Every structure is written in structure tokens, then in C-alpha cells.
């Protein structure tokens, strides 16, 4: 960092996650260069800060537009998530610092938001009832549970204790896998065609990522084995209220293009209530 700052760079373009961002901010504060704009290429698992581009390709677009003089600078937040509290089911995020970044709502992700609604408990019960009925009506259906508090609460309503940050699986109301990695998921999916599969994913609040970001176990191979038609988004109306579109970043450009060509994905928002949400280009 000191060599880069000594070279009087105009913008820092880096790859990493929130930990990398905090280290950079600390170095900037030490050298009194907190005015230096940042653009992060998302390559970590934990990315809550607003200085990250939505995807690596988006980061390149932002950089090109900024170099061409087409973007103004804006202040955004560097966020810090308490992972220990999060594993216990508590969302505890604090603002670590403010930094400058090119202003581009289309390409930059913005800081994550925790969405809560007064009626959320009732909505979660309805979501659980809907998914429970799907499991009952489709005997042997393999349900893969994505990460996040929404899906964890739904599973709890169905009598299952899923992990908060991991990927789990159930069949006929019983967990058949917890905190699964890619190999574990592929093993469950192998030979499961006749019984059917349903992948439940909850979009990240504020950012709208349905695939990618925190779901690294859901590799392109796993997603292909599941099938795009068997992916169901799950979100409360409160969360959907701040989402205009869903973002996809599987790591496979062909798979991402296939999903984007569909233009819309299904999102369950209540008991027997599904919305079609636009997929971001």
C-alpha cells in the first residue's frame, strides 16, 4: 500500500472481501489518504461494503467509465459483520468507515441492509406452510436449503435446525445433510431425478444477489444438476420492497447467460403467493 500511495495513484482497484477493505482503509487512515477512491472486485465470501462492484465484469465497467470521466465520486460505507453473532442468529453490523467510490447504482452493489417487518413472523409461518405442503405433496422431494436467516426460520417452523451460513438438505421433512460442500450436494443429487429437487434461495437484503455471494458451495456443476427451473427464491414482502431486480453471479458465464435469458425468476413471498422478479442484466 505504501508504494502505491507514494506513486500518487488516483484510484485503488483491488480484489477481495470486507477484510481486505478494512485493511486498506486502515492503511489509508495511517497515511491520511482517506480521500482516495476505491473500487473492489468481489472475490471474497463476506462483502457487505458499498465500494464493491456487483460482479468482476461490473468492476471493469465502473473503472472504464470512471477513467473516461463519466462517473462522479460518492461516499459509501465500509461495513463490518460480527460473524460470531451472525452464527447465533443475530445480525450485528457496524459501519467501519466511509470511503469514496465512483457513483454507479447500475454497477456498484451498495451496502447491505437488514430488512425487518412487523408482520414478518406471520409471513414466515405462511412460507413454511407452503414449503411443507410441497414436501408432503411430492414424496421423496429433495429440498436444498440456501443460507441466511429467512430460510433458517422457515426450516425451524418445519421442525428442522438448519445452519445459518451453510447449505443443508432435507427429504420428507427430515434433514439428510447439514453444512454440505459441493461434493456432498452432488452426491445427494446423483440419481435423484425421479424424486425431484427444489433449491430454496433467499436474496441478500439490499443487494439482491440470489446466486453467488455466500453460496460458494452452489457451484455451476451443482446448479446445473439442480436445473434452473427447480430454483425458487424465497423472501418476505419487506425484503422484496427494496429489491428491483435479482442479481446472478454463479461464476459460469454460460450458466449466468442462460438464467438471464429467462428475464424473470420465481420468488415465493407468502403462502401460495409467488412473484416474478426481473433478473439483472
N, C-alpha and C positions, 0 to 999 in steps of 0.2 A: 504493500500500500504506500509506503513512504516514497518508493521510487516513482510510482505513478503520480503521486501528488507533487513530487519535485519536478515532474515533467509538465506540470501545469495543464493537465487534461481538462477538457470541458464537460465531460460526462463519463460516468463509470458504468460500463456494460459488463455485467457479471452473471455467473450461473451458480445456483444453489437454492437454499431454502431460508427460513426465518433465522436460523442460527448463523448462517453466513452473513445475512443482512445485519444482524446485531453486531457482529464482529466488525463489519465495515463501518457502521455508524460510530462505534466506539473509537475506531481509528480516525475517523473524520473529526470527531469531537476533540480528540487529543491534538490534532493538527489545526484546529479551528477552521475547518473547511466544510462545515455542515451545509453550506450553500451549494455544494457540488451535486448536480442532478444524478439520480440513479435509475437504471433500468435493469430489472432482474429477469434472467431467463429461468423459467421454472423447471428445476431439476431435482428439487428435494421432495420430501414427503409432507413436511409441515410448512405451508405457505399461507399465512394469514395477512401479510402486509400488502399495502396498496401499491408498492413500487414494482410488483411483478407483472409482467405481461401475461395474457391469458394462456398463450402457448409459445413454444420456441419460435414458430413461424410469425406469430404476432409480435414477438420481441424484435425480429428483423424488420417488420413493417414499421414499428414505432421508431426504431433507430434511423431507418431511411427517411421517414417523414421529418424527424427532428433535424437531421443533417441538411435536409432541403429547406429548412426554415418554416415548415408548415405547422409546427406544433408549439404552443405556449407551455411554460412550466407552471406546475401547480403543486401545492403542498399536500402530502398524503401521509398516512400513519404507518409506522412500523409496529406491528402487534406482537405480543408475546403470550403464548398459550401455556398455562400451567398443566403439563401433561399428567402429573400425578392426580390432580384434582379432576381432570377430564376422565381418567380411567375409573374414578369413583362416581361418575355420572354428573359431575358439576362442571359447568362451563365457566372458567375463570380466565378472562383475557384482560391484559392491561396494555395500555399504549406505552411502548418503549421509547419512541422518539417520533419526531416529524422530519420528513425529508422532502426534497424537491424531485419531481419526476415529470416527464412530458405528459401533458393532459390529453388523453385519448380514451374516452369511455368505450369505444369500439374494441380497442386492442389491449388496454390495461384492465386488470381484473378488479381493482378496488379492494378495500379492506373488507374482511368478512363481517357479517352481522349475525348476532344471535336473535332469532325471531321467536317471540313468545306471544300467545294469545290467551285471553281469559277462558275461552271455551276449549282449550287445547286438550284437556283430559277427556272430555266427552268425544271430541273428534278422534282421538287416538283409540278410544274404545270402539268407535264405529269402524275405523280402519282395521283393527284387529278382528272384528266380527266378519268383515268382508274376506280377509285373507284366510281366516279359519274356515269359512264356508268353502272357499276354493279348495282347501286341503281335503275337506270332507267329501266334496263332490268329485274329486279326482284322486281316487285311491292310488297310493304309491307315488304321487307327485313329489318330485324333489324340489324343495324351495331353498334357494340360496339367499342368505341374508347379508346385505351390504353393511357397511359400518355406519355409525352415527347414533345419536340419542333417540331420534324418531323411531327407527326400526327396533332399537333395543326396547323401548317402551311398548311397542306393539307386540313384540315377542313375549315380554313379561305378562301382558294381558292374556296371552295364549298359554301361559304356564311354562314358558321356556326362558332360561337365563343365557342370552347370547352375550358375546363380547362386545365392547363398545367400539374398539378400534379395529377389530379383526373381521374376518369373513367366516360365517357359520352356515350350516346346512341342516335342514330338518326334513323328515318324511313322516306323514301321518301323525303330525303333532308331537313328534319326538325328535330331539336333536340327534343327528347322525355324524356331526362333525363340528368342532369348535376351533376358532382361530386357524382356519385352513390356509395353507400356502397353495401356490399354483399346482404343484403335483397332487396334493390332496384333492383339490377341486376336479382336476382332470380324471383322477381315479374314480370319483363318485359319478362323474358324467359318462364315463366309458360304459357302454351297454345299457344306458338309462333311457334310450329313445322311446321305448314302448310306454314307459310310465309318465314321461313328460317332465319338463323342468320349468321353473319360474325363477327369474333373478329379480330380487327386490333391491332397488337403489333409491336413496334419498339424496336430492340435490343439496350441495353445500350452500348454506344460507348466505345470501348476499352475492355469491359468485356464480351460482348456477351450474357448477360442474356436476354432471350426472355420472360420467365415465372419466376416470383419471383422477389425480389428486387424492391421495389417501387410499386408493383402491388398487394398489400395485399388484396385489395377488390376482386381480381380474385381468390377466394378460390377454393379448389379442387371441391367443390359442383358446383360452377359456371362454372368451366372449363368442368366438366363432362356434365353439362346441355348444354353447347355450342357444345361440341364434338370436338375432336382433328382435324377432317377433315375440320372443319369450322374455324380454326385458320390460319390467313395469316400474316406472317411477312412483315413489310414494312421498307425499308431502302434505302438510296441513295447509288450509287456506291462508293462514297467516304468513307462512313461508312463501307460498305462491304469489302473494300480493306484491312482493318486491322483486319477483322474477319475471322478466320479459321474454327470456329465452333460456334454453338449456345448452350448456357447453360440453363438447365431446373432445377428449384427448386421450385416446387409447394407446398411442404410441405406434400405431399402424395406420399409415396414410390411406391405404386402400380401404380398410375397415371403416375409418372415420368418414371417408367419402361415401361409402355405402349407406352409412347411417344418415349423413347429411342429405343425401338424395331423397330420403323419405320425408324430409322437411319438418315432420312433427313426430313426437313420441308421446305415448300414453302416460299420464300421471294420475294415480289414484289419490283423491283429496278427501274422501269420505266414504261412508258405507254405500256401496254400489254407485259411487259418483266418480267418474273419470273425466279428466280434461285432456285435450290435445295441446301440448306446449311446443312452440316453434323451436327448432334446433338451430343454433347459431351457425352462421357460415364461416 
